[in-house]
Every structure is written in structure tokens, then in C-alpha cells.
Amino acid sequence: MSEQASSRGPGVKRISVSLPPAVFDELDRLVVARGFENRSQAISEMIHQSLTDHYQDHGDRVMAGTITLFYDESKPGLLQALAEIERSHIAEVISKQHVLLEDNHTMEVILVQGPASRLKAIADELITCKGVRSGKLTISSALIPPIHGRNGYR
């Protein structure tokens, strides 16, 4: 892989990547299927996602994201258990939204920000509550701007 300065704009670098023909063809199909403007945009998105996954699993970098839960709200004590976990992580839990589904089921989306390892631990704690059917943590390296000066992560 080689690197050289690009004329595309400030802060943009150009690299050259060699790919086997089958992978190259798959990349072109992906660019069209997902509506990317070009291969560079597709590869940039893939690298960004890979870095986010890496930091989620191996880092303490502050990140923002969502924890999405699907649960049966009729399970005794579940709503209280979820609220207690969220309250015990008040520094990371920013907001949440409930959507009522059929048959006493609820989808809850929790907006979170904090060190990636802590967000993963919070998600695991919530997802393993009895009555939670499924859940997922999705994070990004982009941060929520501080609302006031009491943000303990900077």
C-alpha cells in the first residue's frame, strides 16, 4: 500500500490498494447497491466501521451511541430493574425513548455517551435482564456536544 498527498482538499490523503479481481468486483457491486458515490467513499465507510468496532471492543475512547432493547414489559420487576441500571449509570445515559409494540412488548432506545468499554458493560447489564428478548449496542466516534460544563469526560 502506498500513500501520497492528494489534491482533493485539506486533510485528505490518497492510498493505493491492490485487490484480487473477485474482491474488486464485489466492491464495485457494493458501491452500486449501497449508493456510494465511488469506491473511496465505500472503503472509507468500511474503515470507519472497523475502527468503531475495534474501539468498542478494546478501548476506553469516549463514544456516543444507542442501546436498543426489545423486552416483554409484563415480566415482573423488569421495568424497575432496567430503571435501576440506567439510574446507576446516569453519567452515561443521556436519554431514552420507548415504543410500544404488540403483546406487551416494548422497544427502548437509550442514547448513551462515555468510554466504550463502559457503554459495552452497561449494554450487557441491560440485555441480560430477565425479560429482555434482544438488544444491541451501536456506537460512533462522533460525540454529543456538552450541554453544560459538567461533562466529566473532557
N, C-alpha and C positions, 0 to 999 in steps of 0.2 A: 504494500500500500504506500503510495507516495502522497506528499502534502505540498501544496503550493498556495500562494496568496491568490485570492480571487478578485476579479474586477466587479463582482456583483454588488458590493456595498461594504460599509464598515462592519467589521466583526465577523464577516462571512469567510470561511476557509473552504478550500476545494480539496477533495481527496479523490484518489482513483482506486477503484475496487475491481478485482478480477473475479468473475463468477463462472461456474460451469454453465454450459448452454441451457440445461434444463431449469436451473435456478433463475437464470436471466429471463427465460421465457415466462416462468411463474411470476417473477417480479413485474414484468410488463402486464400480465393479466391482472395482477393485484392493483396496479396503478389505475387501470381502466375500471375494474369492478368497484373500487372504493372511491373513484372520482378524484384522485390526486392530480395535481397539475403536471407533475413529472416524477421521474424516479427519485430525484433528490429529496423531494417532499416526502415520499413514501419511506425512504431509508431513514430520513431524519426522524420521522414519527416512530419508526421501529426502534431506533437507538434510544430515543427519549423514553419509550415504554420500558425498554430493557433496563435503563438506568433507574427508573422509578421502581421497578420490581426489585432490583438489587438493593436499593436503599431501604425499601420496605422490609426486606428480609434480613439485612445486615447492617443497618445504620441507625444512628441517632439524629440524623438530619431532621430538622423541623419541616413538616409537610402538612398539607391540608387535604381533606378528603371526606368521604362519606362511609358510614357503616349502614348497610341496608339489611334489615331483618324482616323475615316473614314468620309470624307466630300465631298461635291459637290463643286469643285473649281470654278464653273461658278456663284455661288451666289455672287452678287455684294458686295464688301467690306470685304468678309470673309478672304481672304488671308492677307489683311492688318490688320484686327482685330487680327488674330492669331499671326502674327509677332509682333504686339504691346504688346500683353500679354506676349509672350515669351521674348521679349526685356526687359519688365518691371521686369522680374524675372531672369535676366542674371546670378545672383549668383547661381541659382538652375538649369538652363537649360544648359546642357553640350554640347549637340549635337543633330542633328535631321536628319532623313532620310525620303525622300519622295519616294513612289512607285506609279506610275501612273496606275490607274485601268480603266476599261471601262466606257464610257459615262460620261466623265468629273469628275470622282470620283478619289480621292486620298487617299492612306493610308499614314499617317505620324506617325513615331515612334520617340518620343522625349526622349532622355536619360537625366535623372534628378537625382540630389542628394541634400539633405537638410533635415531639420526637417520634419518628417512625416506629421504633420498637415499642414505645408506649401505646401508640394507636393500635398496633397489632395485638398487644396484650389486652387492651380494652375490648376490641372486636372479639377476640377469643373468649373472653369472660362473658360477653353478652350472648354470643352464638351458642355457647354450651349450656345456657339456662334451659331447664326442662320446660318444654312447650314451644321453644323456638324451632321452627321447621328447617329454616336455612338462613344463611347470612353471608355477607361478603364485605370486605374492606376494599375500597378503591381510593388510591391516594395520588396526589400530584405534587410536584416540586414547587408549583406556584402557591404563594401564601395569601391568606386573607390579611388585608392591611389592618394594623392595630386600630381599634375603635377609640381607645384611650391609652394613656401612658402606663397602664399596669400590666402590660404584656410581659410575662416573665421569661420569654424565650429569646429576647434580643439583648 
